[in-house]
Amino acid sequence: ETENPVSTSEWDRVEYGPSLTAYPNPFRTYTFIQIPLERDLFEEAVLEILSIDGKVLHELAVQLGAAGIQEVRWDGTGRNGEPLPPGVYYCRIVLDGKVYLGKLVKH
């Protein structure tokens, strides 16, 4: 398990991008996480799924492309491929030095 201890002062220096949205949300078996690209970014990035206490539960490789909305399907599982229990999760991706965050609810 990866810990992400972050002090308040570190968060103060973070620059945030637009929020991530998802549909359906709440979801049962899968959801599509929408990443708003402000410009063309033809690179690979990692979308993290986090517990409410900040532990990274899953990482999804994302091949980015042209500006606009990029969608990533998440099947509600952890790194081991097992379904995560119902609850609140967060998704996070860092693009151009900005942190994009979203909230997910699994039923």
PyRosetta script that sets phi, psi and omega in degrees:
from pyrosetta import init, pose_from_sequence

init()
pose = pose_from_sequence("ETENPVSTSEWDRVEYGPSLTAYPNPFRTYTFIQIPLERDLFEEAVLEILSIDGKVLHELAVQLGAAGIQEVRWDGTGRNGEPLPPGVYYCRIVLDGKVYLGKLVKH")
pose.set_psi(1, 138.8)
pose.set_omega(1, -179.1)
pose.set_phi(2, -99.5)
pose.set_psi(2, 126.6)
pose.set_omega(2, 177.2)
pose.set_phi(3, -93.0)
pose.set_psi(3, 146.8)
pose.set_omega(3, 176.9)
pose.set_phi(4, -128.7)
pose.set_psi(4, 66.1)
pose.set_omega(4, 179.0)
pose.set_phi(5, -69.6)
pose.set_psi(5, 126.5)
pose.set_omega(5, -178.5)
pose.set_phi(6, -135.1)
pose.set_psi(6, 123.9)
pose.set_omega(6, 179.1)
pose.set_phi(7, -77.3)
pose.set_psi(7, 161.6)
pose.set_omega(7, -179.7)
pose.set_phi(8, -58.4)
pose.set_psi(8, -39.9)
pose.set_omega(8, -178.0)
pose.set_phi(9, -64.5)
pose.set_psi(9, -33.9)
pose.set_omega(9, 176.8)
pose.set_phi(10, -64.9)
pose.set_psi(10, -42.7)
pose.set_omega(10, 179.7)
pose.set_phi(11, -63.2)
pose.set_psi(11, -32.8)
pose.set_omega(11, 179.8)
pose.set_phi(12, -62.6)
pose.set_psi(12, -26.4)
pose.set_omega(12, -177.7)
pose.set_phi(13, -92.4)
pose.set_psi(13, -5.0)
pose.set_omega(13, -177.2)
pose.set_phi(14, -78.7)
pose.set_psi(14, 136.7)
pose.set_omega(14, 174.3)
pose.set_phi(15, -100.3)
pose.set_psi(15, 129.3)
pose.set_omega(15, -176.9)
pose.set_phi(16, -101.0)
pose.set_psi(16, 142.8)
pose.set_omega(16, 172.6)
pose.set_phi(17, -92.5)
pose.set_psi(17, -172.9)
pose.set_omega(17, 176.4)
pose.set_phi(18, -59.9)
pose.set_psi(18, 155.8)
pose.set_omega(18, 177.8)
pose.set_phi(19, -68.3)
pose.set_psi(19, 148.8)
pose.set_omega(19, 172.3)
pose.set_phi(20, -85.2)
pose.set_psi(20, 140.6)
pose.set_omega(20, 175.6)
pose.set_phi(21, -119.5)
pose.set_psi(21, 166.4)
pose.set_omega(21, -179.6)
pose.set_phi(22, -148.9)
pose.set_psi(22, 154.3)
pose.set_omega(22, 174.0)
pose.set_phi(23, -147.4)
pose.set_psi(23, 142.3)
pose.set_omega(23, -12.9)
pose.set_phi(24, -65.9)
pose.set_psi(24, 154.0)
pose.set_omega(24, 177.3)
pose.set_phi(25, -157.3)
pose.set_psi(25, 106.3)
pose.set_omega(25, 11.6)
pose.set_phi(26, -67.5)
pose.set_psi(26, 158.9)
pose.set_omega(26, -179.6)
pose.set_phi(27, -136.4)
pose.set_psi(27, 164.2)
pose.set_omega(27, 177.1)
pose.set_phi(28, -109.5)
pose.set_psi(28, -52.7)
pose.set_omega(28, -173.7)
pose.set_phi(29, -111.1)
pose.set_psi(29, -31.0)
pose.set_omega(29, 178.0)
pose.set_phi(30, -159.7)
pose.set_psi(30, 161.0)
pose.set_omega(30, 176.5)
pose.set_phi(31, -145.5)
pose.set_psi(31, 155.9)
pose.set_omega(31, 175.6)
pose.set_phi(32, -105.7)
pose.set_psi(32, 116.3)
pose.set_omega(32, 178.8)
pose.set_phi(33, -89.6)
pose.set_psi(33, 128.7)
pose.set_omega(33, -176.9)
pose.set_phi(34, -102.5)
pose.set_psi(34, 123.6)
pose.set_omega(34, -179.9)
pose.set_phi(35, -108.6)
pose.set_psi(35, 113.8)
pose.set_omega(35, 179.5)
pose.set_phi(36, -81.7)
pose.set_psi(36, 112.8)
pose.set_omega(36, 178.4)
pose.set_phi(37, -90.5)
pose.set_psi(37, 120.7)
pose.set_omega(37, -178.3)
pose.set_phi(38, -77.2)
pose.set_psi(38, -18.6)
pose.set_omega(38, 178.1)
pose.set_phi(39, -153.6)
pose.set_psi(39, 170.2)
pose.set_omega(39, 176.9)
pose.set_phi(40, -62.0)
pose.set_psi(40, 128.7)
pose.set_omega(40, 178.2)
pose.set_phi(41, -136.5)
pose.set_psi(41, 87.1)
pose.set_omega(41, -179.0)
pose.set_phi(42, -88.5)
pose.set_psi(42, 80.3)
pose.set_omega(42, -178.8)
pose.set_phi(43, -154.0)
pose.set_psi(43, 170.0)
pose.set_omega(43, 176.5)
pose.set_phi(44, -98.1)
pose.set_psi(44, 141.5)
pose.set_omega(44, 178.4)
pose.set_phi(45, -136.3)
pose.set_psi(45, 172.2)
pose.set_omega(45, -179.8)
pose.set_phi(46, -120.1)
pose.set_psi(46, 123.5)
pose.set_omega(46, 174.2)
pose.set_phi(47, -95.2)
pose.set_psi(47, 122.3)
pose.set_omega(47, -178.7)
pose.set_phi(48, -100.8)
pose.set_psi(48, 142.1)
pose.set_omega(48, 171.2)
pose.set_phi(49, -106.0)
pose.set_psi(49, 126.3)
pose.set_omega(49, -174.4)
pose.set_phi(50, -121.3)
pose.set_psi(50, 150.9)
pose.set_omega(50, 170.5)
pose.set_phi(51, -76.0)
pose.set_psi(51, 170.1)
pose.set_omega(51, -178.3)
pose.set_phi(52, -66.5)
pose.set_psi(52, -19.3)
pose.set_omega(52, 177.4)
pose.set_phi(53, -95.2)
pose.set_psi(53, 11.1)
pose.set_omega(53, 171.9)
pose.set_phi(54, 91.1)
pose.set_psi(54, 4.3)
pose.set_omega(54, 177.6)
pose.set_phi(55, -76.3)
pose.set_psi(55, 135.0)
pose.set_omega(55, 177.5)
pose.set_phi(56, -77.9)
pose.set_psi(56, 117.8)
pose.set_omega(56, -177.3)
pose.set_phi(57, -99.1)
pose.set_psi(57, -26.3)
pose.set_omega(57, -178.0)
pose.set_phi(58, -158.2)
pose.set_psi(58, 151.2)
pose.set_omega(58, 177.3)
pose.set_phi(59, -131.1)
pose.set_psi(59, 130.5)
pose.set_omega(59, -179.1)
pose.set_phi(60, -116.7)
pose.set_psi(60, 123.8)
pose.set_omega(60, 175.9)
pose.set_phi(61, -73.4)
pose.set_psi(61, 133.0)
pose.set_omega(61, -177.3)
pose.set_phi(62, -124.9)
pose.set_psi(62, 125.5)
pose.set_omega(62, 174.1)
pose.set_phi(63, -93.3)
pose.set_psi(63, 109.1)
pose.set_omega(63, -176.8)
pose.set_phi(64, -81.5)
pose.set_psi(64, 164.3)
pose.set_omega(64, -177.2)
pose.set_phi(65, -147.9)
pose.set_psi(65, -134.8)
pose.set_omega(65, -175.7)
pose.set_phi(66, -69.8)
pose.set_psi(66, 156.9)
pose.set_omega(66, 177.9)
pose.set_phi(67, -55.2)
pose.set_psi(67, 147.2)
pose.set_omega(67, -177.8)
pose.set_phi(68, 128.9)
pose.set_psi(68, -159.9)
pose.set_omega(68, -177.9)
pose.set_phi(69, -91.7)
pose.set_psi(69, 124.2)
pose.set_omega(69, 175.3)
pose.set_phi(70, -105.8)
pose.set_psi(70, 131.7)
pose.set_omega(70, -179.1)
pose.set_phi(71, -110.2)
pose.set_psi(71, 140.3)
pose.set_omega(71, 177.8)
pose.set_phi(72, -129.2)
pose.set_psi(72, 127.9)
pose.set_omega(72, 179.1)
pose.set_phi(73, -87.9)
pose.set_psi(73, 130.3)
pose.set_omega(73, 174.1)
pose.set_phi(74, -121.3)
pose.set_psi(74, 129.9)
pose.set_omega(74, -175.7)
pose.set_phi(75, -92.5)
pose.set_psi(75, 14.3)
pose.set_omega(75, 175.6)
pose.set_phi(76, 76.7)
pose.set_psi(76, 17.0)
pose.set_omega(76, -178.6)
pose.set_phi(77, -104.8)
pose.set_psi(77, 165.0)
pose.set_omega(77, 174.0)
pose.set_phi(78, -93.4)
pose.set_psi(78, -172.0)
pose.set_omega(78, -179.1)
pose.set_phi(79, -57.3)
pose.set_psi(79, -33.8)
pose.set_omega(79, -177.1)
pose.set_phi(80, -81.0)
pose.set_psi(80, 0.3)
pose.set_omega(80, 180.0)
pose.set_phi(81, 84.7)
pose.set_psi(81, -4.0)
pose.set_omega(81, 178.5)
pose.set_phi(82, -83.9)
pose.set_psi(82, 142.5)
pose.set_omega(82, 178.7)
pose.set_phi(83, -60.7)
pose.set_psi(83, 136.4)
pose.set_omega(83, 174.2)
pose.set_phi(84, -78.7)
pose.set_psi(84, 151.4)
pose.set_omega(84, -179.5)
pose.set_phi(85, -68.0)
pose.set_psi(85, 160.0)
pose.set_omega(85, 175.4)
pose.set_phi(86, -56.0)
pose.set_psi(86, 145.6)
pose.set_omega(86, 179.1)
pose.set_phi(87, 158.7)
pose.set_psi(87, -169.3)
pose.set_omega(87, 179.9)
pose.set_phi(88, -99.9)
pose.set_psi(88, 133.5)
pose.set_omega(88, 178.6)
pose.set_phi(89, -132.3)
pose.set_psi(89, 162.8)
pose.set_omega(89, 175.3)
pose.set_phi(90, -121.4)
pose.set_psi(90, 152.3)
pose.set_omega(90, 173.6)
pose.set_phi(91, -120.5)
pose.set_psi(91, 145.2)
pose.set_omega(91, -175.2)
pose.set_phi(92, -145.6)
pose.set_psi(92, 138.9)
pose.set_omega(92, 173.2)
pose.set_phi(93, -143.4)
pose.set_psi(93, 144.5)
pose.set_omega(93, 177.9)
pose.set_phi(94, -110.5)
pose.set_psi(94, 120.9)
pose.set_omega(94, 179.7)
pose.set_phi(95, -131.0)
pose.set_psi(95, 131.1)
pose.set_omega(95, 179.1)
pose.set_phi(96, 53.2)
pose.set_psi(96, 34.7)
pose.set_omega(96, 179.2)
pose.set_phi(97, 77.3)
pose.set_psi(97, 3.8)
pose.set_omega(97, 178.7)
pose.set_phi(98, -107.6)
pose.set_psi(98, 143.5)
pose.set_omega(98, 178.2)
pose.set_phi(99, -95.4)
pose.set_psi(99, 125.2)
pose.set_omega(99, 176.1)
pose.set_phi(100, -107.0)
pose.set_psi(100, 127.9)
pose.set_omega(100, -177.8)
pose.set_phi(101, -124.6)
pose.set_psi(101, 151.9)
pose.set_omega(101, 174.4)
pose.set_phi(102, -149.4)
pose.set_psi(102, 159.0)
pose.set_omega(102, -179.9)
pose.set_phi(103, -113.0)
pose.set_psi(103, 135.2)
pose.set_omega(103, -179.6)
pose.set_phi(104, -124.3)
pose.set_psi(104, 141.4)
pose.set_omega(104, 177.1)
pose.set_phi(105, -121.9)
pose.set_psi(105, 120.8)
pose.set_omega(105, 179.1)
pose.set_phi(106, -105.0)
pose.set_psi(106, 127.5)
pose.set_omega(106, 176.9)
pose.set_phi(107, -91.5)
pose.dump_pdb("model.pdb")
